[in-house]
Amino acid sequence: MLRSGALLFPLLFLLTAGCQETKEPTITLTQAQWEEVKKEVLPAPPERYTHKVGADFGGKFRLLGVDVAPEKVKPGQEVTLTWYFECLEETGVNYQVFVHIDHKGPGATRQGADHHPVRDLYQTSRWKKGDIVRDRQKVRLRPNFPGGPATLFVGMWDPGTGQRLPLRNGTAVKNDGGHRVEAGGFEVLGKKAKPAAPRVYVVRPLDGTITIDGKLDDEGWKKVAKTGRLGDTRGGEQNAGETWAKVTRDDTHLYVAFFGEDKDAWGELDKRDADTWTQEVFELFIDPDGDAKNYLELQITPRGTLFDARFADKLGRGQGTRQEQIDNARAWNGNIEFAAHVDGTLNNHADQDKSWSAEFKIPFADVPGGAPNNGASWRVNFYRFDAPRDADGKPGRQVAWAWSPPLGSFHNVDRYGSLRFLGAGDALDPKPSLSTDGREKLTPGDLPVAPTKPGNGEVAPDRPE
């Protein structure tokens, strides 16, 4: 669930199983590395910057500004971002700088560049009060990064907890309300992307019966179309191979199925509402009116462990800390039937599984607004987290996939696709729009989006989600 990167909130971050926090270790430097670090601790801040910022992160660090060179760059080329920080308060925590390079036009894209300062050598637990730290960062743009303005968003976060440092002077600096500060940007001299067609899935009434056992072998599922394959959360061409969802309904319930190929399906968490997103999971978000308020998030693991939550406001913009918002949301429990099934052996790294699948039977009474009328559209998204294990059986790097690329937080409701509810014999409306504000015109169909070529899809999802 809760994410803020693959290319997920800060971008790269792995939590240990369960709810325990971890501490980012401090590395040991050689004498030569210390000499390198000393050159980046300045006696005074520069007189000018390409972009002056002045953001106060948690009363601990001030981002003074950033230099960008060159200010015009082609896709696949390197850009140097030189960040200037002032240490306001010493800390024992090794915070990372998270950097999001966002293109917001057609083909909206985000490229992440999280790092420890000074090429990972000068971790923040070593900073002294009053230090002026110059942090040079070289970033090579992806070859398919769209042409046009690229905006820099930056903040600081603790990889041990997944928490961002709060922005203390948000009224004085440009920011997105999620403790991400806008820090200027640069021009990308590339081909401008064409607007992507919004994702839409037509939901028809259930024809047959469905038993909630996770197996997806009931008559009721056989006539239901698959979504297109889940793909890159950043909108790239990679996809998750044979990973898809199906949706149908009756008068009182919404039925959702997930399927994903998996050679090693595993899950250790066994308590409802555990931090399931730290392992392997399918995820479903439902926000019928698309206003990023009062929406549902459901997750299920191969073990059949459920996480169900109801968010009053978009994660990161509600009351309390991020963790408090998560805990308040998961205090809600729906009357949901659910099950998971592994085609293989759960939690056995020694053999090779084929896939795992899951089902939800969700009462419309649990969904804000209740049952939809024919012709209605709901904002939804489907996600998958895969966590392949290494040869020794330890979890490796997580990968995340999405039906409709969220381009950042999995809670970016404005990036979701649409479920369009039609009767069994209803014709497709040639010009339907979302029920929220009609901004997006969709072209719905009963057939899934054409699948793309498989890829490794490795991304770092925003955490936690």
N, C-alpha and C positions, 0 to 999 in steps of 0.2 A: 504494500500500500504505500504507505506514506513515503513519498520520495521527494527529494529536491534535486539527478542524475542522474547510467550507464550512463545519460549523459545528462544520471540522474545525478539536485539540488545541489549542494556541492556535488562534484561529479564522481569521483572514485572513492568508494569507501565500503569496507566490508566489516560487518559486525560479527562478533562471535555468536554462537547459537544461544538462544534464550534472551533474557532482558539485561544481562550484565554489561556494564560499560567497560571499555578497554582504554588504555592510555597509550598515546603515540610515543614510542621510545625516542630517546635522544641519542643520536649517533656520535661516535668518537671520531674526531678529526685528526688528520696528520698535521705536522708543522707547516707543510706547504699549503694545506687547505686553510689553516688559520691565517696564514699570510694573505691568502686570497680573500678571506672574509674581511680582514682589516681594511683592505682597499675600498670596501663597499660601505664602511661606517664613516660618514662624512662629518666634518667639523661644523658644518652649517647647511641648512637647506638651500637648494638652488633659488636664484632670484626669479626664474620663470620656468614654466612647464608648457608642453604642448596643450595639455588640459589640466587646469587647476581644479582640485576636488575639495579637500578640507573635510573629509568624512571622519567622524569619531565612532570607532567600533568598540562598544562596551566600556568606554573609559580607559581602555588599555592601549589602543593604537589609533593614530590619526593618519589616514591616507592623505598626504599633502597634494599629490598630483601625479601625472604620468606623462612621459615623453613617448611618442610614437614615431617610428622610422622604418621604412618610408611611410608617408601618409597616403600613398596610392600603391596598391600591391595587387598582383595577379593571383588567381587561384593556383595553389601548388607552390607558391613562393613563400618566403620567410618574412615575417614582420617582427621587429624588436619592440617590446613593451618594457619601458623602464619605470618601475613604480618607486615612489619615494614615501617612506613611512617614518613617523616619529613614534618612539616608544613613550607612552604616557604613564604606564604602570608595569612593573615587572610581574611576571607570571611563571608558574611552573608547568604551564600547558603548552604543548607544541601545536599551535594553531596553524592551519594551512590557509593560504590565499586561494580563494576560488575565483576563477576568471571565466566569464561566459562571453563569447564573441557571437553576437546575435545579428542575424539578418531577418528583418521583420516584414519584408515585402512578399510578393509571390514566391513560393518555394521556401517559405520561412525555415530558417536553419539556425542551429546553435552548435558552436564548437567550444568544447571545454578545455581549460588549461590550468587545472589545479596544481599547486606546487607549494613546497616549503621555500621560504625566501632564500635568495642568493644561491640559486642552482641547488637547492635542497641542503645547503651547508650551514646556514645560519638560522637554526630553528628558534622560534620565538621564546622558548624557555631560557635562552642564553642572552636575550636582549636586555640591555640596561636602560633604566629610566633616562630619557633625554637623547638616546641614540637616534641618529638620522640614518636610516638604512636605505641604501640604493639597491633595488632588486631588479636586475636585468633579466628579462625573459624572452627567449626566442621561440616563436610559434610559427610552424609551417601550416599555412591554410590548406584545408582539404582541396584536392583537385577539382571537386564538384561544388565548391562553395559559390553561391550565386553572386552575380555582379550587383553592384549598388552599395549603399551605405552599410557599414558594419559597425554596430554599437557595442562598446565595451561595458559590461556590468561586472562589478567586483565586490567581494566581501571576504569575511574571515570565518572559519568554522573549525570545530574540534572534531577530528576524525574518530576520537574515542567515544563520543556521545552522539555524533550526527547533528549537533546543534550549531546554528550560526550565532556569531556574536551579534547582539542587537545594535542597530544603528541608533546612536543617541541624539543626533541632530538632524533627524529626518526632515524637519521643516526648512532646513538651511541648505540641503543638497538634493539634487535630483535622485529619486530612487523609485522602486516599484512596489514599495510597501512590504516587501519580503526580506528586508535587510540586504538588498542588492542595490549598490550605488551605481548610477550611470556615470561613466568616466570618459566621456568623449567617444572617439572612434576613428575610423579611417575609411577610405574608399576602396572597394574591390573592383578591379578592372576586368570583369569577366562577363560572360553571357548571362543575361538576366533570365531568371527562371519564369516559366509560365505558371499561372495560378493552378494549383492542384485541385482536382475535382473533389469536393467534400465526400466523405464516406457516408453511405446510407445503406441500411439493411431493412428490407420489407418483412414485417412480422405478420404471418397468416395464422388463423385459428388452428389449434391442435386437431389433427385428424388421426385418431387412434388413441392408444393409451401409453403412458410413460410411468415406469416404476423407477423411483429414485434410488439407484444402486451404483451409479457412476459408470455403468458399462456402455451406455448409448446404443444398445442393441434392440430397443423396443420398436414396435411398428410406428409409434408416434413420431419417432425421429427420422424415419427413412425418407419421408417426403419433404423434410425441412432442408432448405439450402444452407450450405456452409458460407461463412464469411470468406473474404479473401484471406490469404495467409497473413498472420501477424508479422510485422516488419520492424524496421529500424525506428526507434523512438525519436530520432532526429530527422526523419524524412528521407533517409538515404535509400538506396536500392536493395540493400541486403534484407533478407527475411529469415524467418525462423524455421524454414522447411515446412513440414506438414504439421502446422499448428493453426487451429481455427476454432471458431465458435459457431453455435447454432442457437436460434431463439424461436420460440413459439408461445402460444398463450391459450388459456381458456377464459371463462367469464370471471374467474376469481384469482388466477395465478399467472405469473410469468415463469416460463421454463427456459433455463439457459444451460447449454452444454459446452464443455471445452474438451479439446483433444490436442495432445502434443506428443510427437515422437521423442523418446528419451531412452538412452542406453543405460542410465543409472538413476532410476527414480528413487528419491529418498526424502525423508522428513522426520525430524527428531522431536519436534514440538507436539505436545499432546493436549494442551489446555486451550480451551476456547479463548480467543482474543489475545493469544500470545503474539510476539513479534514475528508473525509468519513470513513477512517480507524479507527476512534475513536468510531464508533458505529457498526452497523451490515452491512455486505458488502460481495459481491462476488468479486473476483479479478482475472484478467487474465494478464499474462506477456507473451510477444512475443519478442523473439530475434532470428530471422531466422538463422543467421550464428553463434550464440552462443559465440560471442566474448565479451559480456558484454559492448558493445558500441552501441549507436544509437538503443535503444530498447524501446518497448511500455509497459506501464502499464495502464490497464483499471479497473475501479471499478464501481460498481453500488449498491445502497442501496434498501431496500424494498420500499422506497418512490419513486424510480426511479431517484434518483439524480446521475449524472455521474461525475466521476473523470477520466480524460484522460490526460496522460503525456507521454512525449518522452524524455528519458534520453540520453544525449550525452555520458556519461560514467557511470560506476557502481556507484550507490549512495554511497557516502563516499569517492570516489576516484576522483571525478570531481573537477572543479574549484569552489572556494568559500566555505562557510560553508555548513553544511548539509542542513540547512533550505534554503539557497540560491540555492542549487542544486535542491531541491524539487520545489521551486517557479519557477525557470527557466524551469524545465521540464513541469510543469502544465500550463505554458503560451501557450503551444502548444494545439490546439484544432483540433481533427480529424473530418471528415465528417461521423460520425458514427450514425447509427440508433440504438436506444436502448429503452428498456421498462422493467418494473418489474410488477409483479402481486402477490398479497397476497391472498391465499386461507383462508380467515378469515377477520379480520378487522384490518387495519393498525393502529398502535398507540393506541390500546385499550387494556390496561392491564387487564381489568375486565373480558374479555372473553378469550376463548382459540382458537388460530389459528391452522391450520393444517400444512401449509408450505408456502414458497414463492419461486418464480422462476423469471428468468430474461433471456433476449435475447440481443445479439449484432449482428449487421450486419455491418461488417467492410470492407470498400473498400480496395482492395489490393493496391490501389494507396497510401493509408495511411501507409502501412507497408514497412519498409526499404527493398529494393530489389524487391518490387513488387510481382506479382503473381508467385506462385511456379509452376514448371514443375512437371509432373508425375514422381514419384520416389524421389522427393526432401524431405528433412527432416528439420523441424524447431525446435528450442529449445523453449519450452513453459512450463508454469506452471499454475495451477488453485488453488485458495485459497478461504477459507471462514473464515470470522470473525463472531462469534456469541456472543452476549452480553446479556445474560439472565438478566431480571430485577427482583429485590427483591420484596417481598410482598407489599412494599410501592410504587412500580413502579419505583424505582431508579435503574439505571444500576448497575449490579454486576460486577464480574470479567469476562473479555473477555476470550474467548477461540478461538484458531486458528486451522485451518485444511489445509492440503496440499495434492495435487495429488502426487507429487514427493517431498519427504521430503527435505527442503532446509538446514536443520541442522544449523540454524542461520538466517542470513539475508534473507528476502524473495527475495533479489536481487542476491542471489548466483546462477547465471546462470549456472555454471558448475554442479549444482545439479538438473537442470530441466530435465523433460522428453522430449519426442520427438513426434511431429506430423509427420506422414509419409503420403504423398499425393500419392494416387493411382487412376487410372481410374476405371470406373464401372466394367470392366471385367478383370482388371489386376490381375495377380497372385501375391501372396506375395513373395517377395525376401527372400530366406532362410537366407541370410547373409547381410542384409542392414547395413549401418553405417550412423552416423550423417554426414551431409554435411560439418561440420566445419573442423575436422581434422582426422576423422575416428578412434578416439581412442576407442570409445565404439561400440561394436557389439550388435545389438538389435535383439530381436525375436518378430517381430510385429504380430498382429492378429486383427481381427475385433471384437473379444469378449473382454469384460472388464476383468481386473484382478479379480480373485475370491475374493468376499467380505470376510472381516474378521469380527470377533465378535464385536458388538457395545461396545463402552467404553465411558467414560466421556470426554476423550481427552483434559483435561484441561492443557493448556500450556500458557506460557507467551511470546508472540511474541516480536521480536526485534522492537523497535520503532524508528521513526514513520514509518509506511508502509501502 
